[in-house]
Every structure is written in C-alpha cells, then in structure tokens.
Amino acid sequence: KAINIKEKNFPSPNGDWYNNGATLLDILDVIKTPKRGYKKPLRIPIIDKLDKGLQIIAMVQQGIINKGDQIKIMPQNIITKVHALEIDDGAVTDNGNNNKG
C-alpha cells in the first residue's frame, strides 16, 4: 500500500523516519518546471529509434531545431541533416509549430 502519496498517513506504518510533511502529490503540485533555453545550444536526448529508416524519437530540452538544419550527434560526432519533424504523427514546420492548425 502506498503511503503519503495522496493522503497523509502519520505515523507511517513503515517507521517514524517520515512523520510529517507534505504528500507526494502536494509536492508535485508546487514544483516549478524549468524554462527551456531557446537561445542555448541544441540538446535533444535520443529516447528510441524506429526500425524504418533512420528515424529517432527524441525530445528537445533546449535550443531550437528546424527542418533542414544540420546537427551533430554526440558522442559519435556524426553530422546529419534534419529531414522532417513530427509531433504525435503530425508534420511540423519547425520546433513545435504544428501544421495541423
């Protein structure tokens, strides 16, 4: 059974090491998401790759990427061209501007 996720359960049946404070959901509600650095160098952690061709699944953490950009994949030091960008199977013109309207 989950303890202190949604409701406070004090004292904890798992020990007194955590006997006061906020629940996990209370803490998640007040966490501020960091601003993405649009003017910083591009950073895109690669999450996965697809078997059809040379497609990767990734998420832009900072910077901006556009169709036609040349990017360097590290640590392999491979330079390649961005041929297309998609969000949820829909084409986009650049970093986050969806063509679907």
C-alpha distances in whole Angstrom, upper triangle without the diagonal:
4,6,10,10,12,12,13,11,14,14,11,10,11,14,17,17,16,17,18,19,18,14,14,16,18,19,20,22,24,25,28,29,32,35,36,40,42,45,43,44,42,39,37,34,35,31,33,36,38,40,42,45,44,41,38,35,34,34,36,35,38,42,43,44,47,48,51,50,50,47,46,44,43,43,45,47,48,49,49,49,47,48,46,42,40,37,35,38,40,43,44,47,45,42,40,43,42,45,44,45
4,7,6,9,10,11,10,13,14,10,11,10,14,15,16,13,15,16,16,14,11,10,12,15,16,16,18,21,21,24,25,28,32,33,36,39,42,40,41,39,36,34,32,32,29,31,35,36,39,41,43,42,39,36,33,32,31,33,32,35,39,40,41,44,45,48,47,47,44,44,41,40,40,43,45,46,47,47,47,45,46,43,40,38,35,33,36,38,41,41,44,42,39,37,40,40,43,42,42
4,6,8,8,7,6,9,10,7,8,9,11,12,13,10,11,12,12,11,9,9,11,13,14,15,17,19,20,24,25,28,31,33,36,39,42,40,41,40,37,35,33,34,31,34,37,39,41,44,46,44,42,38,35,34,32,34,33,36,39,41,42,45,47,50,48,49,46,45,43,41,42,44,46,47,49,48,49,46,48,45,42,40,37,35,39,41,43,43,46,44,40,38,41,41,45,43,44
4,6,5,5,6,8,10,8,11,11,13,13,13,9,10,10,9,8,5,6,9,10,11,12,14,16,17,21,23,26,29,31,34,37,40,38,40,38,35,34,32,34,31,34,37,39,42,44,46,44,41,38,35,33,31,33,31,34,37,39,41,44,46,49,47,48,45,44,42,41,41,44,46,47,48,48,48,45,47,44,41,39,36,34,38,40,42,42,44,42,39,37,40,40,43,42,42
4,6,7,9,12,14,12,14,14,16,16,16,13,13,13,11,9,5,5,6,8,10,10,12,15,15,19,20,23,27,29,32,34,37,36,37,36,33,32,30,31,28,31,34,36,39,41,43,41,38,35,31,30,28,30,28,31,35,36,38,41,43,46,44,45,42,42,39,39,39,42,43,44,45,45,45,42,44,41,38,35,32,31,34,36,38,38,41,39,35,33,36,36,40,38,39
4,7,9,13,15,14,16,16,18,18,18,15,15,14,12,9,6,7,6,8,10,11,11,14,16,19,21,24,27,29,33,35,38,37,39,37,34,33,32,33,30,33,36,37,40,42,44,43,40,36,33,32,30,31,30,32,36,37,39,41,43,46,45,46,43,44,41,41,42,44,46,46,47,46,46,43,45,42,38,36,32,31,35,36,39,38,41,39,36,34,36,36,39,38,38
4,6,10,12,12,14,15,17,17,17,14,13,12,11,9,6,9,9,9,12,13,14,16,18,22,24,27,30,32,36,38,41,40,42,40,38,37,35,36,34,36,40,41,44,46,48,47,43,40,37,35,33,35,33,36,39,41,42,45,47,50,49,50,47,47,45,44,45,47,49,50,51,50,50,47,48,46,42,40,36,35,38,40,42,42,45,43,39,37,40,40,43,41,41
4,6,9,9,12,13,14,13,14,11,9,8,8,7,6,9,10,10,12,15,15,17,19,22,25,28,31,33,37,39,42,41,43,42,39,38,36,38,35,38,42,43,46,48,50,49,45,42,39,37,35,36,34,37,40,42,44,47,49,52,50,51,48,48,46,45,45,48,50,51,52,51,52,49,51,48,44,42,39,37,41,43,45,44,47,45,41,39,42,42,46,44,44
4,6,6,8,10,11,11,13,10,8,9,10,10,9,12,13,14,15,18,19,20,22,26,28,31,34,36,39,42,45,44,45,44,41,40,38,39,37,39,43,44,47,50,51,50,47,44,40,39,37,39,37,39,43,45,46,49,51,54,53,53,50,50,48,46,47,49,51,52,54,53,54,51,53,50,46,44,41,40,43,45,47,47,50,48,44,42,45,45,48,47,47
3,5,8,10,10,9,11,8,6,7,10,11,11,14,16,15,17,19,21,22,23,27,29,32,36,38,41,44,46,45,46,46,43,42,40,42,39,42,45,47,50,52,54,53,50,46,43,41,39,41,38,41,45,47,49,52,54,57,55,55,52,52,49,48,48,51,53,54,55,55,56,53,55,53,49,47,44,43,46,48,50,50,52,50,46,45,47,48,51,50,50
4,6,9,8,6,9,8,5,8,11,13,13,16,18,18,19,22,23,24,25,29,31,34,37,40,42,46,48,46,48,47,44,43,41,43,40,43,46,48,51,54,55,54,51,47,44,43,41,42,40,42,46,48,50,53,55,58,56,57,54,53,50,49,49,52,54,55,56,57,57,55,57,54,51,49,46,45,48,50,52,52,54,52,48,47,50,50,53,52,52
4,5,6,6,8,7,6,9,12,13,12,14,17,17,18,20,22,23,24,28,30,32,36,38,41,44,46,45,46,45,42,41,38,40,37,40,43,45,48,50,52,51,48,44,41,40,38,40,38,40,44,46,48,51,53,56,54,54,51,50,48,46,46,49,51,52,54,54,55,52,54,52,48,46,43,42,45,47,50,49,52,50,46,45,48,48,51,50,50
4,6,8,10,10,10,13,15,17,15,17,19,20,21,23,25,26,27,31,32,35,39,41,43,46,49,47,48,47,43,42,40,41,38,40,44,46,48,51,53,51,49,45,42,41,40,42,40,43,46,49,50,53,55,57,56,56,53,52,49,47,47,50,52,53,55,55,56,54,55,53,50,48,45,43,47,49,51,51,54,52,48,47,50,50,53,52,52
4,7,8,9,10,13,15,17,15,16,19,20,20,22,25,26,26,30,31,33,37,39,41,45,47,45,46,44,41,40,37,38,36,38,41,43,46,49,50,49,46,43,40,39,38,40,38,41,44,47,48,51,53,55,53,53,50,49,46,44,44,47,49,50,52,53,54,51,53,51,48,46,43,42,45,47,50,50,52,50,47,45,48,48,52,51,51
4,6,7,8,12,15,16,16,17,21,21,21,23,26,26,26,30,32,34,38,39,42,45,47,45,46,45,42,41,39,40,38,40,44,46,48,51,53,51,49,45,42,41,40,41,39,41,45,48,49,52,55,57,55,55,51,50,47,46,45,48,50,52,54,54,55,53,55,53,50,48,45,44,48,50,52,52,54,52,48,47,50,50,54,53,53
4,5,5,9,12,15,15,17,20,20,20,23,25,25,25,29,31,33,37,39,41,45,47,45,46,45,42,42,39,41,39,42,45,48,50,53,54,52,50,46,43,42,40,42,39,41,45,48,49,53,55,57,55,55,52,51,48,46,46,49,51,53,54,55,56,54,56,54,51,49,46,45,49,51,53,52,54,52,48,47,50,51,54,54,54
4,6,9,11,14,14,16,19,19,18,21,23,23,23,27,28,30,34,36,38,42,44,42,43,42,39,39,36,38,36,39,43,45,48,51,52,50,47,44,41,39,37,39,36,38,42,45,46,50,52,54,52,52,49,47,45,43,42,46,47,49,51,52,53,51,53,51,48,47,44,43,47,49,50,50,52,49,45,44,48,48,52,52,52
4,6,8,10,11,12,16,15,14,17,20,20,20,24,26,28,32,34,36,40,42,40,41,40,37,37,35,37,35,38,41,44,47,49,50,48,46,42,39,37,36,37,34,36,40,43,44,48,50,53,50,51,47,46,44,42,42,45,47,48,50,50,51,49,51,49,46,44,41,41,44,46,48,47,49,47,43,42,45,46,49,49,49
4,7,10,11,13,16,15,15,19,20,20,21,25,27,30,33,36,38,42,44,42,44,43,40,40,38,40,38,41,44,47,49,52,53,51,49,45,42,40,38,39,36,39,42,45,47,50,53,55,53,53,50,49,47,45,45,48,50,52,53,53,54,52,54,52,48,47,44,43,47,48,50,49,51,49,45,44,47,47,51,50,50
4,7,9,12,14,13,13,16,18,17,19,22,25,27,31,34,36,40,42,40,42,42,39,39,37,39,37,40,44,46,49,52,53,51,48,44,41,39,37,38,35,37,40,43,45,48,51,54,51,52,49,48,46,45,45,48,50,51,52,52,53,51,53,50,47,45,42,42,45,47,49,47,50,47,43,42,45,46,49,48,48
4,7,10,12,10,9,13,14,14,15,19,22,24,27,30,33,36,38,37,39,38,36,36,34,37,35,38,42,44,47,49,50,48,45,42,38,36,34,34,32,34,37,40,42,45,48,50,48,49,46,45,44,42,42,46,47,48,49,50,50,48,50,47,44,42,39,39,42,44,45,44,46,44,40,38,41,42,46,45,45
4,7,8,6,6,10,11,11,13,16,19,22,25,28,31,34,36,35,37,36,34,33,32,34,32,35,39,41,44,47,48,46,43,39,36,33,31,32,29,31,35,37,39,42,45,48,46,47,44,43,42,40,41,44,45,46,47,47,47,45,47,44,41,39,36,35,39,40,42,41,43,41,37,35,38,39,42,42,41
4,5,5,6,9,10,11,13,17,19,22,25,28,31,33,36,35,37,36,33,32,31,33,30,33,37,39,42,44,45,44,40,37,33,32,29,31,28,31,34,36,38,41,43,46,45,45,43,42,40,39,40,43,44,45,46,46,46,43,45,43,39,37,34,33,37,38,40,39,42,39,36,34,37,37,41,40,39
4,5,5,6,9,10,11,15,16,19,23,25,28,31,33,32,33,32,29,29,27,29,26,29,33,35,38,40,42,40,37,33,30,28,26,27,25,28,31,33,35,38,40,43,41,42,39,39,37,36,36,39,41,42,43,42,42,40,42,39,35,34,30,30,33,35,37,36,38,36,33,31,34,34,38,37,37
4,5,5,6,9,10,14,15,19,22,24,27,30,33,32,33,32,29,28,27,29,27,29,33,35,38,40,41,39,36,33,29,27,25,26,24,27,30,32,34,36,39,42,40,41,39,39,37,36,37,40,41,42,43,42,42,39,41,38,34,32,29,28,32,33,35,34,37,35,31,29,32,32,35,34,34
4,6,5,7,9,13,15,18,21,24,27,30,33,32,34,33,31,30,29,31,29,32,36,38,41,43,44,42,39,35,32,30,27,28,26,28,31,33,35,38,40,43,42,43,40,40,39,38,39,42,43,44,44,44,44,41,43,40,36,34,31,30,34,35,37,36,38,36,32,30,33,33,37,36,35
4,5,6,7,10,13,16,19,22,25,27,30,29,31,30,28,27,26,29,27,30,34,36,39,41,42,40,37,33,30,28,25,26,23,25,29,31,33,36,38,41,39,40,38,38,36,35,36,39,40,41,41,41,41,39,41,38,35,33,30,30,33,34,36,35,37,34,31,29,32,33,36,36,35
4,6,5,9,10,14,17,19,22,25,28,27,29,27,25,25,23,26,24,27,31,33,36,38,39,37,33,30,26,24,22,22,20,22,26,28,30,33,35,38,36,37,35,35,33,33,33,36,37,38,39,38,38,35,37,35,31,29,26,26,30,30,32,31,33,31,27,25,28,29,33,32,32
4,6,8,11,14,17,19,23,25,28,28,30,29,27,26,26,28,26,29,33,34,38,39,41,39,35,32,28,26,23,24,21,23,27,28,30,33,36,39,37,39,36,37,35,35,36,39,40,40,40,40,39,36,38,35,32,30,26,26,30,31,32,31,33,31,27,25,28,29,32,31,31
4,6,9,12,15,18,21,24,27,26,29,28,26,26,26,28,27,31,34,36,40,41,42,40,36,33,29,27,24,24,21,23,26,28,30,33,36,39,37,38,36,36,35,35,36,39,39,40,40,40,40,37,39,36,32,31,28,28,32,32,34,32,34,31,28,26,28,30,33,33,32
4,6,9,12,15,18,21,24,23,25,25,23,23,22,25,24,28,31,33,37,38,39,36,33,30,27,24,21,20,18,19,23,25,27,30,33,36,34,35,32,33,31,31,32,35,35,36,37,36,36,34,36,33,30,29,26,26,30,30,32,30,32,29,25,24,27,28,32,32,31
4,6,9,12,15,18,20,20,22,22,20,21,21,24,24,27,30,33,36,38,38,35,32,29,26,23,19,18,16,17,20,22,25,28,31,33,31,33,30,31,30,29,31,34,34,35,35,35,34,32,34,31,28,27,24,25,29,29,30,28,29,26,22,21,24,26,29,30,29
4,7,9,12,15,18,17,19,19,17,17,18,21,20,24,27,29,33,34,34,32,28,25,22,19,15,15,12,13,16,18,21,24,27,30,28,29,26,27,26,26,28,31,31,31,31,31,30,28,30,28,24,23,21,22,26,26,26,24,26,23,19,18,21,23,26,27,26
4,6,9,12,14,14,16,16,15,16,16,20,20,24,27,29,33,34,34,31,28,25,22,18,15,13,10,11,14,16,19,22,26,28,25,27,24,25,24,24,25,28,28,29,29,29,29,26,29,27,24,23,21,23,26,26,26,24,25,22,18,18,21,23,27,28,27
4,6,9,11,12,14,14,14,15,17,20,21,24,27,29,33,34,33,30,27,24,22,18,15,12,10,9,11,13,17,20,23,26,23,25,23,24,24,24,26,28,28,28,28,27,27,24,27,25,22,22,20,22,26,25,25,22,22,19,15,15,18,21,24,26,25
4,6,9,9,11,11,10,12,14,17,18,22,24,26,30,30,30,27,24,21,19,15,12,9,6,5,8,10,13,16,20,22,19,21,19,20,20,20,23,25,24,25,24,24,23,21,23,22,19,19,18,20,23,22,22,19,19,16,12,13,16,19,22,24,23
4,6,5,8,9,10,12,15,18,20,23,25,28,31,32,30,27,25,22,20,17,14,10,8,5,6,9,12,16,19,21,18,19,17,18,19,19,22,24,23,24,22,23,22,20,23,22,19,21,20,23,25,24,23,20,20,16,13,14,17,20,23,26,25
4,6,8,8,10,12,16,18,21,23,25,27,31,30,29,26,24,21,20,17,14,10,9,6,4,6,10,13,16,18,15,17,16,18,19,20,22,24,23,23,21,21,20,18,21,20,17,19,18,22,24,22,21,18,17,13,10,12,14,18,21,23,22
4,7,9,11,14,17,20,23,26,27,29,33,32,31,27,26,23,23,19,16,13,12,8,6,8,11,14,18,19,16,17,16,17,19,20,22,24,22,23,21,21,20,19,22,22,20,22,22,25,27,25,24,20,19,15,13,15,17,21,23,26,25
4,6,9,12,15,18,21,24,25,28,31,31,29,26,24,22,21,18,15,12,10,6,5,8,11,15,18,19,16,16,14,15,16,17,19,21,19,20,19,20,19,19,22,22,20,22,22,25,27,26,24,21,20,17,14,17,19,22,25,28,28
4,6,10,13,16,19,21,22,25,28,29,27,23,22,19,19,16,14,11,10,7,5,8,10,13,16,17,13,13,11,11,13,13,15,18,15,16,15,16,16,16,20,20,18,21,21,25,26,25,23,21,20,16,14,17,19,22,25,28,28
4,7,10,12,16,18,19,22,25,25,23,20,18,16,15,12,11,8,8,5,4,6,7,11,14,14,11,11,9,10,11,12,14,16,14,15,14,14,14,13,16,16,15,17,18,21,22,22,20,18,17,13,11,14,17,20,22,25,26
4,7,10,12,15,17,20,23,24,22,19,17,14,13,10,9,6,6,5,6,9,10,13,16,17,14,13,10,10,10,10,12,15,14,15,14,15,15,14,18,17,15,17,17,20,22,22,21,19,19,15,12,15,18,20,23,26,26
4,6,9,12,13,16,20,20,19,16,14,11,10,6,6,5,6,7,9,10,9,13,15,16,14,13,10,11,9,10,13,14,14,14,14,14,14,13,16,15,13,14,14,17,18,19,18,17,17,14,12,14,17,19,22,24,25
4,6,9,12,15,18,20,19,16,14,10,9,6,6,7,8,10,12,14,13,16,18,19,17,16,13,12,10,10,12,14,15,15,16,16,17,15,18,17,15,16,16,17,19,20,20,19,20,18,15,16,20,21,24,26,27
4,6,8,11,14,16,16,12,10,7,6,5,7,9,11,13,15,15,14,17,17,19,17,16,13,12,10,10,12,13,14,14,15,14,15,14,16,16,14,14,15,16,17,19,19,19,20,18,16,17,20,21,23,25,27
4,7,10,14,16,16,14,11,8,5,5,8,11,12,15,17,18,17,19,19,21,20,20,17,16,13,14,15,16,18,17,18,18,18,17,18,17,15,15,14,15,16,18,19,19,21,20,17,18,21,21,24,25,27
4,7,10,12,13,11,9,6,5,7,10,14,15,18,20,20,18,20,20,21,20,20,17,17,14,15,16,16,18,17,18,17,18,16,17,16,15,14,15,15,15,18,19,20,22,21,19,19,22,22,24,25,27
4,7,9,9,8,6,4,6,9,12,15,18,20,21,21,18,19,18,20,19,19,17,16,13,15,16,16,18,16,17,15,16,15,15,15,14,14,15,15,15,17,18,19,21,20,19,20,23,22,23,24,27
4,6,7,7,5,6,7,11,15,18,20,23,24,23,20,20,19,20,21,20,19,19,16,19,20,19,21,18,19,17,17,15,15,14,14,13,15,14,13,16,17,19,21,21,20,21,23,22,23,23,27
4,6,8,8,9,11,15,18,21,24,26,27,26,23,23,21,22,23,22,21,21,18,20,21,20,22,19,20,18,19,17,17,16,17,16,18,17,16,19,19,21,24,24,24,24,26,25,25,26,29
4,7,7,10,12,16,19,22,25,27,27,25,22,22,19,20,21,21,20,21,19,22,23,21,23,19,20,17,17,16,14,14,15,15,17,17,14,17,17,20,22,22,23,23,25,23,23,24,28
4,6,9,12,15,19,21,24,26,25,24,20,20,17,18,19,18,18,18,17,19,21,19,20,16,17,14,14,13,12,13,14,15,18,18,16,18,17,19,21,21,22,23,24,23,23,25,28
4,7,10,13,16,18,21,22,22,21,17,17,15,15,16,15,14,15,13,16,17,15,16,13,13,11,11,11,10,11,13,14,17,18,16,18,17,18,19,19,19,21,23,22,23,24,27
4,7,10,13,15,18,20,20,18,15,15,14,15,15,15,14,15,13,16,18,16,17,15,15,12,12,10,10,9,10,11,13,14,13,14,14,15,17,17,16,18,20,19,20,21,24
4,6,10,12,15,17,18,17,14,15,14,16,15,15,13,14,11,14,16,15,16,14,14,12,13,11,12,11,10,11,12,13,13,15,15,15,17,16,15,16,19,19,20,22,24
4,7,10,13,16,17,16,14,15,15,17,17,17,15,16,13,15,17,17,19,17,17,15,15,13,14,12,10,10,10,11,11,14,14,15,17,16,14,15,17,17,19,20,23
4,7,9,12,13,13,12,14,15,17,16,16,14,14,12,14,16,17,17,16,17,15,15,13,14,13,10,10,10,12,13,15,15,14,16,14,12,13,16,17,19,21,23
4,6,9,11,11,11,13,15,17,16,17,14,15,14,15,17,19,19,19,18,17,17,14,16,14,11,11,10,12,14,15,15,14,16,13,10,11,14,15,18,20,21
4,6,7,8,8,11,14,16,14,15,13,14,13,15,17,19,19,18,17,16,16,13,16,14,11,12,12,14,16,16,16,14,15,12,8,10,13,15,18,20,21
4,7,9,11,14,17,19,17,17,15,15,15,15,17,19,19,20,19,19,19,17,19,18,15,16,15,17,20,20,19,17,18,15,11,12,16,18,21,23,24
4,7,9,13,16,18,15,16,14,15,15,15,18,20,19,19,19,19,18,16,20,18,16,17,17,20,22,21,20,18,18,14,11,12,16,18,22,24,24
4,7,10,14,15,12,14,12,13,15,16,18,20,19,19,17,17,16,15,18,17,15,17,17,20,22,21,19,16,16,12,9,12,14,17,20,23,23
4,7,10,12,10,12,11,14,15,17,20,21,19,19,17,16,14,12,15,14,12,14,15,18,20,18,16,13,12,8,6,9,11,14,17,20,20
4,7,9,7,9,9,12,13,16,19,19,18,16,14,13,11,8,11,10,9,12,13,17,17,16,14,11,10,6,5,9,11,13,15,19,19
4,6,6,9,10,14,15,18,21,21,20,18,15,13,10,7,9,8,8,11,13,17,17,15,12,9,7,4,6,9,10,12,13,17,18
4,6,9,11,14,16,19,22,22,20,17,15,12,8,5,6,5,7,10,13,16,16,14,10,9,7,6,9,11,11,13,13,16,18
4,7,9,13,15,19,22,21,18,16,12,10,6,5,6,8,10,14,17,20,19,17,14,12,10,10,12,15,15,16,16,20,21
4,6,10,13,16,19,18,16,14,10,8,6,5,8,10,11,15,17,21,20,19,16,14,12,10,11,15,16,17,18,22,23
4,7,10,13,16,15,12,10,7,6,4,6,9,12,13,17,20,23,22,21,19,17,15,13,14,18,19,21,22,25,26
4,7,10,12,12,10,8,6,6,6,7,11,13,13,17,19,22,22,22,19,18,17,14,14,17,19,21,23,26,27
4,6,9,9,6,5,4,6,9,10,14,16,16,19,21,24,24,24,22,21,20,18,17,20,23,24,26,29,30
4,6,6,6,5,6,8,10,11,15,16,16,19,20,23,23,24,22,21,21,19,18,20,23,25,26,29,31
3,5,5,7,9,11,14,15,18,20,19,22,23,25,26,27,25,24,24,22,20,23,26,27,30,32,34
4,5,8,11,13,17,18,21,22,22,24,25,27,28,29,28,27,27,25,23,26,29,30,32,35,36
4,6,9,12,15,17,20,21,22,24,26,28,28,29,28,27,27,25,24,27,29,30,32,35,37
4,7,10,13,15,19,21,21,24,26,28,28,29,27,26,26,24,23,26,28,30,31,34,36
4,6,10,13,15,18,19,22,24,26,26,26,24,24,24,22,21,24,27,28,29,32,34
4,7,10,13,16,17,20,23,25,25,25,23,22,21,19,19,22,24,26,27,30,32
4,7,9,12,14,17,20,23,22,22,19,19,18,17,17,20,22,23,24,27,29
4,6,9,11,15,18,21,20,19,16,16,15,14,15,18,19,20,21,24,26
4,6,8,11,14,17,16,16,13,12,11,10,11,14,16,16,17,20,22
4,7,10,14,17,15,14,11,11,11,11,13,15,16,16,16,18,21
4,7,10,13,11,10,7,8,8,9,11,12,13,12,12,15,18
4,7,10,9,8,6,6,7,7,8,9,10,10,11,13,15
4,6,6,5,5,6,9,9,9,9,10,8,10,11,14
4,5,5,7,7,10,10,9,8,9,8,10,10,13
4,6,9,10,14,14,13,11,12,10,12,11,14
4,7,10,13,14,14,13,13,11,11,11,14
4,7,10,12,13,11,10,7,8,7,11
4,7,9,11,10,9,7,6,8,11
4,6,7,7,6,4,5,8,10
4,7,8,6,7,7,10,11
4,6,6,8,9,13,13
4,6,9,11,14,14
4,6,9,11,12
4,6,9,9
4,5,6
4,5
4
